[in-house]
Amino acid sequence: EKLLFRPSVYGLILEDDRLLLGYISKTGKYCLPGGAVELGEPLEVALQREIKEETGLEVTGGQFLGFKEDFFYYDPLDEGSHCFLFFYHCQPLSLDLIPDDQINDAVIASLHWIPLASLHPDQFQSHGDLILELLSQFNSA
């Protein structure tokens, strides 16, 4: 009965054929930096804010890569979400990541640059196939 509308933005940040990912220690999976768009917040502003909070990186507004609609239920809070996920390729203005203990995110425990060639869909918390497809489309452009 509790269905939240949740638009969110996620950044694909590449450097030397590596993708920046957050590691979720509770599941042993990776996720993209990003998160919820605040009410009235433009997508580009939300993307820059979320990436800064979770990685310490400042990024330029990204190239839109794709969109996914999703529904999920979060048991600990007894909440369901109707999500609109927007994916962007972002250019970092520096490569200075914040220390793991300063990551402003309830889920991400640490940050890692993962070689693209080693990525597999099962390594992602969610939407691994889509993320790899977006990377493939971007790299072939």
N, C-alpha and C positions, 0 to 999 in steps of 0.2 A: 504494500500500500504506500510505501515511501519511495517514490520514483523521483530522482533528481535529474535535472537537465544539466549536462556537463560538457560544454565545449572545451577542448584542450588542444595544446600545441606541443609538438615534439621536434627536436632538432637533430638532424644527421650531420655531425661534425666530423670531417675527414682531414687526416694529416698523414702524408707518406703511406698511403694505402692502408691506413688504420682508421677504425671508427671509434669514437669516444662513447663509452657505455657506462652506465651505472650498474653496480653489482648489488643484488638483493640477497643478503646473507640468509634470510629466512627460507628462501626457496632455492638458492644456488643458481639463479638465473640472472640474465642481463636485461636492462631496459634503456631506452633512449632518455636523455635529459629532456625534461619538459613537464607540463602539467596543466592544471585548470586555468581557464581564462576567467578573470574576474568580471563581474557585471559592468558593462560599459567600457571595458578595456579593449582596444584594438588588438587584433591577432599578433601583429608584429611586435607591439609593446609587450604583450604577454609572453611571447617567445623569448625576447631578450631578457625579461625579468626572470622567468623560470630557469633559463640556462645560467644566468648569473647566480641565482640562489643555489643551484645544485652543483655548479662546477667552478664558479668564480670567474668564468670566461665572459668577456664582452664579445658579442657577435654582431655582424652586420645583418640587416634584415634578410631573411632567407628567400631562396628560390622555392616556390611551392612545388612539391613533388607528388602529393596525393592526399586522399581523404578516405576515411573509413567510418562508417556508422557502427556502433556497438552497443550492446546491452549487457550489463553485468550486475551481479548481486554480491555485496560485500557483507558476509555473515557477521563479523564482529560488531558492526554498527547496525545490522538489520536494515540496510539501505540498498535499493536498486538504483542503477544509473542508466540513463539514456545518453550515450556519449557520441559526440562528433569529434573525431580525431583528425587534426590537420598536421601533415608532415612537411617539413622544410629542410632544404640543404642550407647550412649556415657556414659563414666564413668567420673563424675566430680572429680577433684582433691581436691576441697573444696566445701562448700555450701554457700559461702559468695557472695550473689547477690549484684549487684550495685544498688544504689538508682534509683528510677524511672526517676528522672530528668537527669540521666547520661546515659540512654539507647541510644545507637547510632543506631537508627532505625526511619524511618519516619512514621511507622505504629504502632509499639508497644508502648502502653502508660504505661503499668505496667507488672510486672512478678508475677506469682502465682503458687504455688504447689497445684495441683488439685488431690484429691483422685481418683484413677483409677476406683473404683466402682461407682463413680458419673458421669463419662464421658458418653456423648451421642453424636452421630455424628453431630447433629444439633448445637452443641455448637461451632463447628469449622468453621472458615472462609471458608475453602475449604478442601476437601478430608478427612472429618471426618470418613467416613466408612473405608477408607484405613488405616488411622492412628490407629483406634481401631483394625482392623484386624492385623496390624503389631504388635501391643502390645500383642494381643492374641497369635500370633505365637511365639513371643519372650518369653512370660510368660509360655507357655506350653513346651518350649524346656528344 
